[in-house]
Structure formats: structure tokens, C-alpha cells
């Protein structure tokens, strides 16, 4: 794995979804993930970036490489100060949507990653952390 890599970018415009995809792809490639896992990671991150823009209007994407004794991985954190999610279990059900979409975003992102943590408070915002692991 390459040297420790971390960073952040603001999500302010719809165009930042494309920028985030490029950043996430670079981070996953640099960490040594194969094409299938890179695609999974980029897909999950793209959906979460889109949600930040769609529901909160703006937010931040942070990333870092993780290197433990047994595994290497990548972690992405999406944070916004939007309306928050009133009912997380409901939002995590496939088919649930508040925007008229397919309702696959959050559960789909969770399914694509190894770890998925969500914290949200109505009126204060949402933070979602996703992690993908790769054995050394």
C-alpha cells in the first residue's frame, strides 16, 4: 500500500459528485483494490455524495487509508448539516424514498461496503462512514 493518504473535499454543487467519484477512485486504486472493489467503493461513495447534495445542499467528504496489522482499507466519511434523517431504520429499508427515486441509495451503499455507520439527528444533519477492507 502506498503511504498514508487522507484528505477532504467540500460538496457544494452537483458537479462535485463527479469530482468525488474521481477522488474516491484514486484513493481506492492507490490502496490496491481490484477493479470490482473499486467499482463498488465508487458506486457507494457516489450515491452518498449525491444524497449530501440532494438533501442537505452541501457537506464534506473525508477519506483516509487504514493500515492495521492484518488488513488495509479505505474509509470515507460524508457529513452534512442538513435536515437529518428522522427514522434511520425506515431510511435503510430498500424501496423507501423521500425523493421519488428507487429507494436503493442507503441500503445499496451499505451492501457494497464492509462497514456502514450512520448517525443522524433531525435538524442537525447526518454523518455516514463507510469502510472497505482488503487483506494484506
C-alpha positions in Angstrom: 0.0 0.0 0.0 1.2 3.5 -0.7 1.9 6.0 2.1 -0.9 7.1 4.4 -3.3 9.1 2.4 -6.1 11.3 3.7 -7.9 14.4 2.7 -11.2 16.1 2.4 -13.3 18.0 -0.1 -16.4 20.2 0.1 -19.6 19.1 -1.6 -21.2 22.3 -2.8 -22.5 21.7 -6.3 -23.9 18.9 -8.4 -20.6 18.9 -10.3 -18.8 17.9 -7.0 -20.5 14.4 -7.4 -18.2 13.8 -10.4 -15.2 15.2 -8.6 -15.9 13.0 -5.6 -16.1 9.9 -7.9 -12.6 10.7 -9.3 -11.2 11.3 -5.8 -12.7 8.1 -4.4 -11.5 6.1 -7.5 -8.0 7.4 -7.0 -7.9 6.6 -3.2 -9.2 3.1 -3.9 -6.8 2.5 -6.7 -3.9 3.8 -4.6 -4.9 1.4 -1.8 -4.5 -1.5 -4.2 -8.1 -2.6 -4.6 -9.1 -4.5 -7.7 -11.5 -3.3 -10.4 -14.6 -4.9 -8.9 -14.0 -3.5 -5.4 -13.0 0.0 -6.8 -16.3 0.0 -8.7 -18.2 -1.0 -5.5 -16.5 1.7 -3.5 -17.0 4.4 -6.1 -20.7 3.5 -6.5 -21.4 3.7 -2.8 -19.5 6.9 -2.4 -21.2 8.5 -5.5 -24.7 7.7 -4.0 -23.7 9.1 -0.6 -22.3 12.3 -2.2 -25.5 12.7 -4.3 -27.5 12.4 -1.1 -25.5 15.1 0.7 -26.1 17.4 -2.3 -29.8 16.4 -2.8 -30.9 16.5 0.8 -28.6 18.9 2.6 -27.4 21.2 -0.2 -23.7 21.0 1.0 -21.4 18.9 3.1 -17.9 17.4 3.3 -16.3 14.2 2.2 -13.3 13.0 4.2 -11.2 10.0 3.4 -8.2 8.1 4.8 -6.3 4.9 4.3 -6.4 2.4 7.1 -3.5 0.1 7.8 -3.8 -2.4 10.7 -1.7 -5.5 11.5 -3.9 -7.7 9.4 -5.7 -5.6 6.8 -5.6 -2.4 4.8 -8.6 -0.5 3.9 -10.2 2.8 2.9 -12.6 4.9 4.9 -14.9 7.6 3.6 -17.0 9.9 5.8 -19.9 12.0 4.5 -21.0 14.8 6.7 -23.7 17.4 6.3 -25.7 19.8 8.4 -29.0 19.3 6.6 -32.4 18.3 7.8 -31.2 14.9 9.1 -33.0 11.6 9.0 -35.9 11.2 11.3 -36.2 7.4 11.1 -32.9 5.7 10.2 -34.3 2.1 10.2 -37.0 3.2 7.8 -34.5 5.0 5.6 -32.4 1.8 5.5 -35.2 -0.2 4.1 -35.0 -1.0 0.4 -37.7 0.8 -1.6 -38.1 3.7 1.0 -37.7 7.1 -0.6 -38.5 10.7 0.1 -37.4 11.9 -3.3 -39.3 9.7 -5.7 -36.2 7.6 -6.5 -35.9 3.8 -6.3 -35.1 3.8 -2.6 -31.8 1.9 -3.1 -29.3 4.5 -2.1 -28.5 4.0 1.6 -29.2 0.2 1.7 -27.3 -0.2 -1.6 -24.3 1.7 -0.3 -24.3 -0.5 2.9 -24.5 -3.7 0.8 -21.5 -2.6 -1.3 -19.2 -1.9 1.6 -17.8 -3.9 4.5 -18.8 -1.4 7.2 -21.5 1.3 7.2 -22.2 3.5 10.1 -24.9 6.2 10.1 -25.6 8.9 12.7 -28.3 11.5 12.1 -30.3 14.0 14.2 -33.3 15.8 12.7 -32.5 19.4 12.2 -28.8 18.9 12.8 -27.5 16.8 10.0 -26.2 13.3 9.0 -22.8 11.6 9.2 -22.2 8.3 7.3 -18.9 6.4 7.5 -18.2 3.6 5.0 -15.2 1.3 5.0 -13.9 -1.3 2.6 -11.2 -3.8 3.8 -8.6 -5.6 1.8 -6.4 -8.3 3.3 -2.7 -7.7 3.1 
